[in-house]
Amino acid sequence: MVKKIKIVAPELLNDIVKRMASELQLPKDAIETVMENMGKVRQGALDGISREVGKALNRVDFGRITTDILENYTLKVNAEIRLEPKKKAKKKRGTA
């Protein structure tokens, strides 16, 4: 099961809340309280996401995956390497 999470850029969200608060003509202390609580909620969400990602990574057996790849697959690399001279300005003869 894949969980999709959309995270709005904090600056954009702050701007939206400030604009809405000014349109509603809320007192400055109310706006500050809302902004402070938004920060706490955002941090809590990020902490929760971090924990879930950590749990998911702990369940992955990277050793088994690496072993499977090395035993069952062939690595084929096609590469091209060129050494080309740099373009230099023509030197005038007779100058030191």
C-alpha positions in Angstrom: 0.0 0.0 0.0 1.4 3.4 -1.0 0.6 6.4 1.1 0.6 9.8 -0.7 1.4 12.8 1.4 1.3 16.4 0.0 3.4 18.9 1.9 2.9 22.5 1.2 5.9 24.8 1.4 5.9 26.3 4.9 6.5 29.9 3.5 3.5 29.5 1.2 1.3 28.2 4.0 2.4 31.0 6.3 1.5 33.6 3.7 -1.9 32.1 3.1 -2.7 32.1 6.8 -1.5 35.7 7.3 -3.5 36.8 4.3 -6.7 35.1 5.6 -6.1 36.5 9.1 -5.8 40.0 7.8 -8.9 39.6 5.7 -10.8 38.4 8.8 -9.2 41.3 10.7 -8.0 39.1 13.6 -6.0 40.6 16.4 -2.2 40.3 16.1 -1.9 38.0 19.1 -4.5 35.6 17.6 -2.4 35.5 14.4 0.8 34.8 16.3 -0.9 32.0 18.2 -2.2 30.4 15.0 1.3 30.7 13.4 2.9 29.1 16.5 0.4 26.2 16.5 1.0 25.7 12.8 4.7 25.3 13.4 4.1 22.7 16.1 1.7 20.8 13.9 4.1 20.9 10.9 7.0 19.7 13.2 4.8 16.9 14.5 3.9 15.8 11.0 7.5 15.8 9.9 8.5 13.8 13.0 5.8 11.3 12.2 6.9 11.0 8.6 10.5 10.5 9.7 9.5 7.7 12.1 7.5 5.9 9.4 10.3 6.2 6.8 12.8 4.9 9.4 10.5 1.9 10.2 10.2 1.2 6.5 14.0 1.4 5.9 14.6 -0.9 8.9 12.4 -3.6 7.3 14.5 -3.6 4.1 17.2 -6.3 4.0 19.8 -4.5 1.9 22.3 -7.4 2.3 19.8 -9.8 0.8 18.9 -7.4 -2.0 22.6 -6.8 -2.8 23.4 -10.6 -2.7 20.4 -11.3 -5.0 21.6 -8.6 -7.5 25.2 -9.8 -7.5 24.2 -13.5 -7.9 21.5 -13.2 -10.4 22.4 -10.2 -12.6 25.2 -9.2 -14.8 26.4 -5.6 -14.7 26.9 -4.2 -18.2 28.4 -0.7 -18.6 28.8 1.2 -21.8 30.9 4.2 -21.5 32.7 6.7 -23.7 35.6 8.7 -22.4 37.2 11.5 -24.6 40.1 13.7 -23.9 39.9 16.7 -26.1 42.3 19.6 -26.1 41.1 22.8 -24.6 40.7 25.7 -27.0 43.5 28.2 -26.4 43.9 31.7 -27.6 46.6 31.9 -30.3 49.9 33.2 -28.9 51.6 36.0 -30.7 55.1 35.2 -31.8 58.0 37.4 -30.6 56.5 38.3 -27.3 58.0 37.2 -24.1 
